[in-house]
């Protein structure tokens, strides 16, 4: 479908004000909002061509400038901790080279798969974490970055795809708590996968 066809198709399900019905997930027990009074915003017209994302240009990439920062790194990857998170821990894995998912060489792609598994194991080994959610979006920044959200044990309401919304709604975890958990993950990752823990 062209952008115009997609918009026409989507708007065919909208009401007179151009609002789509609430998603099925708004009735799930894990959805963080009550349905009463909740409305979907109307779809905007497509913006073509799309504007450039942050860090599209390698020489001016802010993420590349921070290639040696984080809590863990090896020759090709680095891991950072989100400092403002309502989830117990949010980590972000970056390629140290200037890649996005479609341009990632096969060797780095294989590493990404292995590294993701080791990271999930390390996060889920924390005693108060039930699951590690993994997200790659890529609409805001062109430099490859993958998010790892730690869901707290026992909070079944925070399960599933709404957890990123809950993360934004919950108060930030104290820095000393998430820093200690991030260091534990970095140490575990260095022992199981390799690389080194950064101070």
PyMOL commands that set and color helices and strands:
alter all, ss='L'
color gray80, all
select helices_A, chain A and resi 3-11+24-27+58-60+62-65+101-103+106-124+156-158+160-169+175-192
alter helices_A, ss='H'
color red, helices_A
select strands_A, chain A and resi 72-73+77-81+89-95+129-135+145-152+196-197
alter strands_A, ss='S'
color yellow, strands_A
deselect
rebuild
show_as cartoon
